[in-house]
Amino acid sequence: MPIPEFVARLREHVGHDPLWLPGMSAVILKDDPQRPGGPPWVLLVRRSDDGSYTPVTGIVDPAEHPARTAVREAAEEACVQIRVERLVAVRVVGPVTYPNGDVSNYLDHAFRCRWVSGDPVVGDDESTEAGWWPTDGLPPMLARHEEAIRLALAEDSDVFFG
């Protein structure tokens, strides 16, 4: 998994010690063409490091707005164009320990997004698959990703702080 250049520079100073980083999760939805008015589909990627399914995720670059990160990461990871509709959750994720020993904690901003264009394909080496899944037939995934999808599907406008 590539790490952003600014994180690599920080790691030169702190080694494997925990970093506190801003993160983003984009729950990208589109209507199911087979079931108009039915449950939507969600775009999931399969991570190349551990094989798990997740929404599009990423680290927010310095001075980048997390919603802009969602748009950028959707294009980079899955080659799709999206529109961010709303913030659905702000959560602390971690600590996450990577295979090289690096430890990070994330302040994750989860967004409900709408697909605009593009057929999902793997766009970088962070994933091995990118595709649509029915929200009523998701593959196994971490509870925090299931929660982000559930919150994105909810019609209320309250942001979950968890």
PLY file of the C-alpha trace (Angstrom):
ply
format ascii 1.0
element vertex 162
property float x
property float y
property float z
element edge 161
property int vertex1
property int vertex2
end_header
0.00 0.00 0.00
1.51 3.33 -0.95
1.67 5.93 1.77
1.26 9.62 1.09
4.53 11.54 0.81
3.72 13.73 3.80
3.20 10.63 5.96
6.51 9.15 4.75
8.24 12.41 5.78
6.60 12.27 9.22
7.69 8.65 9.60
11.32 9.76 9.11
10.94 11.67 12.39
8.67 9.42 14.46
9.49 5.96 13.15
6.68 3.48 13.86
5.18 5.53 16.72
1.45 6.26 16.48
0.36 9.04 14.14
-2.97 10.87 14.36
-4.21 11.36 10.79
-7.38 12.68 9.15
-9.15 10.02 7.13
-12.17 9.69 4.89
-14.65 6.97 3.92
-16.84 7.46 0.83
-20.02 5.39 0.74
-20.81 5.71 -2.96
-24.38 4.81 -3.89
-26.26 4.37 -7.15
-29.77 3.22 -7.98
-30.21 -0.45 -8.81
-31.21 -0.56 -12.50
-32.89 -3.97 -11.97
-35.07 -2.77 -9.07
-36.15 0.87 -9.56
-37.09 2.30 -6.17
-35.44 -0.65 -4.42
-32.34 -0.69 -2.27
-29.38 1.05 -3.95
-26.03 -0.46 -4.81
-22.81 0.54 -3.06
-19.34 0.70 -4.59
-16.85 -1.48 -2.73
-13.17 -2.13 -3.29
-11.24 -5.19 -2.19
-8.04 -4.16 -0.42
-4.81 -5.57 -1.78
-3.16 -5.78 1.66
-5.67 -7.97 3.47
-8.37 -8.89 0.91
-11.17 -7.21 2.85
-14.04 -5.31 1.22
-14.45 -1.64 2.10
-16.00 1.54 0.79
-13.46 3.84 -0.85
-11.20 5.21 1.91
-8.17 7.42 2.11
-5.95 9.80 4.02
-6.75 13.51 3.78
-3.80 15.44 2.32
-2.53 18.54 4.18
-4.98 21.45 3.76
-7.38 19.27 1.72
-11.05 19.27 2.67
-12.21 15.72 3.53
-15.09 15.96 1.01
-12.55 16.78 -1.70
-10.57 13.73 -0.57
-13.68 11.59 -1.23
-13.89 12.83 -4.82
-10.13 12.38 -5.38
-9.96 8.91 -3.85
-13.02 7.67 -5.81
-11.28 8.71 -9.04
-7.91 7.25 -7.99
-9.10 3.96 -6.48
-12.13 3.08 -8.61
-12.00 5.43 -11.66
-15.47 6.89 -10.99
-16.76 10.42 -10.66
-18.92 11.14 -7.63
-20.83 13.92 -5.89
-20.62 14.19 -2.10
-24.12 14.49 -0.65
-23.55 14.73 3.08
-21.41 13.88 6.08
-22.85 10.85 7.88
-20.30 10.13 10.62
-17.16 11.33 12.36
-15.37 8.48 14.11
-12.04 7.54 15.63
-10.52 4.48 13.95
-7.55 2.68 15.37
-5.01 2.09 16.40
-4.19 0.38 13.11
-0.87 -1.48 12.97
0.47 -2.04 9.48
2.66 -4.99 8.39
5.79 -2.78 8.48
5.08 -1.86 12.13
3.71 1.65 11.54
0.83 2.58 13.85
-1.84 5.14 12.98
-5.10 6.40 14.43
-7.59 8.13 12.15
-10.25 10.77 12.58
-12.53 9.33 9.88
-15.07 11.49 8.06
-17.68 9.21 6.44
-19.67 10.69 3.55
-22.72 9.58 1.61
-21.83 10.06 -2.03
-23.69 9.61 -5.28
-22.16 8.00 -8.36
-22.07 10.39 -11.34
-20.17 8.53 -14.05
-17.58 5.90 -14.88
-17.50 2.13 -14.64
-15.64 1.03 -11.50
-12.28 -0.56 -12.20
-9.17 -0.90 -10.09
-7.31 2.38 -10.41
-4.21 1.79 -8.30
-2.37 -0.91 -6.37
-4.40 -0.37 -3.19
-7.18 -2.66 -4.46
-7.63 -5.87 -6.41
-11.33 -5.39 -7.23
-13.80 -2.51 -7.56
-17.48 -3.05 -8.19
-21.10 -2.57 -7.24
-22.81 -4.58 -4.51
-26.50 -4.57 -3.55
-26.85 -2.97 -0.13
-29.09 -5.86 0.87
-26.42 -8.41 -0.11
-23.05 -7.13 1.10
-19.95 -9.30 1.45
-18.45 -9.76 4.93
-16.61 -6.63 6.10
-15.52 -4.86 9.26
-18.36 -3.58 11.44
-17.26 0.05 11.02
-17.72 -0.20 7.23
-21.13 -1.85 7.64
-22.05 0.98 10.03
-20.95 3.67 7.55
-23.11 2.09 4.85
-26.09 1.84 7.21
-25.69 5.49 8.20
-25.39 6.55 4.55
-28.63 4.75 3.73
-30.51 6.45 6.58
-32.60 9.40 5.48
-32.16 11.45 8.65
-29.62 14.23 8.56
-28.00 13.78 11.97
-24.28 13.10 11.88
-23.14 10.13 13.99
-20.30 10.96 16.35
-18.80 7.68 17.47
0 1
1 2
2 3
3 4
4 5
5 6
6 7
7 8
8 9
9 10
10 11
11 12
12 13
13 14
14 15
15 16
16 17
17 18
18 19
19 20
20 21
21 22
22 23
23 24
24 25
25 26
26 27
27 28
28 29
29 30
30 31
31 32
32 33
33 34
34 35
35 36
36 37
37 38
38 39
39 40
40 41
41 42
42 43
43 44
44 45
45 46
46 47
47 48
48 49
49 50
50 51
51 52
52 53
53 54
54 55
55 56
56 57
57 58
58 59
59 60
60 61
61 62
62 63
63 64
64 65
65 66
66 67
67 68
68 69
69 70
70 71
71 72
72 73
73 74
74 75
75 76
76 77
77 78
78 79
79 80
80 81
81 82
82 83
83 84
84 85
85 86
86 87
87 88
88 89
89 90
90 91
91 92
92 93
93 94
94 95
95 96
96 97
97 98
98 99
99 100
100 101
101 102
102 103
103 104
104 105
105 106
106 107
107 108
108 109
109 110
110 111
111 112
112 113
113 114
114 115
115 116
116 117
117 118
118 119
119 120
120 121
121 122
122 123
123 124
124 125
125 126
126 127
127 128
128 129
129 130
130 131
131 132
132 133
133 134
134 135
135 136
136 137
137 138
138 139
139 140
140 141
141 142
142 143
143 144
144 145
145 146
146 147
147 148
148 149
149 150
150 151
151 152
152 153
153 154
154 155
155 156
156 157
157 158
158 159
159 160
160 161
